[in-house]
Amino acid sequence: MVAAFPKAWVSPDDPYWPESDDEIQRVIAAGGPRVSVLLPVTLYLESQPVGSTEEAFFGVIGSGTASIDWDFFSWPAVPELGLEIRNKDAHVQIAINSRDVYRDAPATDHTVFIHFREGDVARAEWLAQQVGLQPIGPVECGW
């Protein structure tokens, strides 16, 4: 994954693991058993054009589990539903080969999660409809 995205910043998923991006990059480049101690890691890419990373990401993951998250953007206004633009609480996540955001429920396909502010169900349903989908599960609080 690091080789596929050389401009990515790498961080251990464990917040108590002190390695910096530079240290993780050195360990990965050197190979060896210490690499597995660092896993899992999170790769961060900022300001990437839509569609520029997804296929490469899927190619590296194969049948494994992972997730792609998009955040720090705005939900569009939906005038027909009386919804104004929302600059906060906008987050989309794809759980790859998994049914849950923590990758604990393996699957043979992917699940899209729309994270939104409480009470904004109409916007989430509208967003799903824009790509020909519909919500398949109940609204869950958390995360």
C-alpha positions as CSV (number, residue, x, y, z in Angstrom):
1,M,0.0,0.0,0.0
2,V,2.8,2.4,0.8
3,A,4.5,1.7,-2.5
4,A,1.2,2.3,-4.4
5,F,0.7,5.6,-2.6
6,P,4.2,7.2,-2.1
7,K,2.8,10.6,-1.3
8,A,0.6,9.2,1.6
9,W,1.3,10.0,5.2
10,V,1.3,6.8,7.3
11,S,0.2,6.4,10.9
12,P,-0.3,3.4,13.1
13,D,-3.9,2.7,13.9
14,D,-2.9,2.3,17.5
15,P,-2.7,5.8,18.9
16,Y,-0.3,4.7,21.6
17,W,2.3,3.5,19.0
18,P,4.9,6.3,18.9
19,E,6.3,5.7,15.4
20,S,6.3,8.7,13.1
21,D,5.5,8.7,9.4
22,D,9.3,8.7,8.6
23,E,10.0,5.8,11.0
24,I,7.2,3.7,9.5
25,Q,8.4,4.5,6.0
26,R,11.9,3.3,6.9
27,V,10.7,0.1,8.6
28,I,8.5,-0.7,5.6
29,A,11.4,0.0,3.1
30,A,13.7,-2.2,5.2
31,G,11.2,-5.1,5.4
32,G,11.6,-7.8,7.9
33,P,9.5,-8.9,10.9
34,R,9.1,-5.5,12.4
35,V,6.7,-4.4,9.7
36,S,4.0,-6.8,10.9
37,V,4.3,-5.2,14.4
38,L,3.2,-1.8,13.0
39,L,0.1,-3.2,11.3
40,P,-2.6,-2.1,10.8
41,V,-1.7,1.4,9.6
42,T,-3.7,4.2,8.1
43,L,-2.6,6.1,5.0
44,Y,-3.7,9.7,4.6
45,L,-3.9,11.4,1.3
46,E,-5.2,15.0,1.1
47,S,-7.0,16.8,-1.7
48,Q,-7.0,14.0,-4.2
49,P,-9.2,14.2,-7.3
50,V,-12.3,12.0,-7.3
51,G,-11.5,8.7,-8.9
52,S,-7.7,9.1,-8.7
53,T,-6.9,6.5,-6.0
54,E,-9.8,4.1,-5.7
55,E,-8.8,1.5,-8.4
56,A,-5.2,1.4,-7.2
57,F,-6.4,0.9,-3.6
58,F,-8.8,-1.9,-4.6
59,G,-5.9,-3.5,-6.6
60,V,-3.7,-3.6,-3.6
61,I,-6.4,-4.8,-1.2
62,G,-7.7,-7.7,-3.4
63,S,-9.9,-9.9,-1.2
64,G,-8.6,-8.4,2.1
65,T,-10.5,-6.0,4.3
66,A,-9.9,-2.3,4.4
67,S,-11.7,1.0,4.2
68,I,-11.6,4.3,2.4
69,D,-12.8,7.4,4.1
70,W,-13.6,10.8,2.7
71,D,-14.1,13.7,5.0
72,F,-13.5,17.5,5.4
73,F,-15.9,18.4,2.6
74,S,-19.5,19.8,2.5
75,W,-22.8,18.1,1.9
76,P,-24.6,19.9,-1.0
77,A,-27.8,21.8,-0.6
78,V,-30.9,19.9,-1.5
79,P,-33.5,22.6,-2.0
80,E,-36.3,20.2,-2.9
81,L,-35.9,18.8,0.7
82,G,-35.4,22.1,2.3
83,L,-31.8,21.3,3.1
84,E,-29.0,23.9,3.1
85,I,-25.4,23.2,2.4
86,R,-23.8,21.5,5.5
87,N,-20.1,22.2,6.2
88,K,-19.9,19.9,9.2
89,D,-20.5,16.2,9.9
90,A,-19.9,15.2,6.3
91,H,-18.1,11.8,6.0
92,V,-18.4,8.9,3.6
93,Q,-16.7,5.5,4.1
94,I,-16.5,2.4,2.1
95,A,-15.9,-0.8,4.1
96,I,-14.1,-3.0,1.5
97,N,-14.9,-6.7,1.7
98,S,-16.7,-6.0,4.9
99,R,-20.2,-5.2,6.3
100,D,-19.0,-2.9,9.2
101,V,-16.7,0.1,9.6
102,Y,-14.3,-1.9,11.8
103,R,-13.7,-4.6,9.2
104,D,-14.9,-7.3,11.6
105,A,-17.7,-8.7,9.4
106,P,-16.0,-10.1,6.2
107,A,-18.0,-10.0,3.0
108,T,-17.4,-10.5,-0.7
109,D,-18.5,-7.0,-1.6
110,H,-18.3,-3.5,-0.2
111,T,-20.6,-1.5,2.1
112,V,-20.9,2.3,1.9
113,F,-21.6,4.2,5.1
114,I,-22.8,7.8,5.1
115,H,-21.9,9.5,8.3
116,F,-24.1,12.5,9.1
117,R,-25.5,14.7,11.8
118,E,-28.3,13.3,13.9
119,G,-31.7,14.0,12.3
120,D,-30.3,14.3,8.7
121,V,-31.7,11.0,7.5
122,A,-33.4,12.7,4.4
123,R,-30.0,13.9,3.2
124,A,-28.4,10.5,3.6
125,E,-31.3,8.9,1.7
126,W,-31.0,11.5,-1.0
127,L,-27.3,11.0,-1.3
128,A,-27.7,7.2,-1.7
129,Q,-30.3,7.8,-4.4
130,Q,-27.9,10.0,-6.4
131,V,-25.8,6.9,-7.2
132,G,-28.8,4.5,-7.6
133,L,-28.7,3.0,-4.1
134,Q,-30.9,3.0,-1.1
135,P,-30.1,2.6,2.6
136,I,-30.0,-1.1,3.6
137,G,-29.8,-0.8,7.4
138,P,-31.1,1.3,10.2
139,V,-29.6,4.5,11.3
140,E,-27.0,3.8,14.0
141,C,-25.6,6.3,16.5
142,G,-21.9,6.4,17.2
143,W,-18.6,6.5,15.5
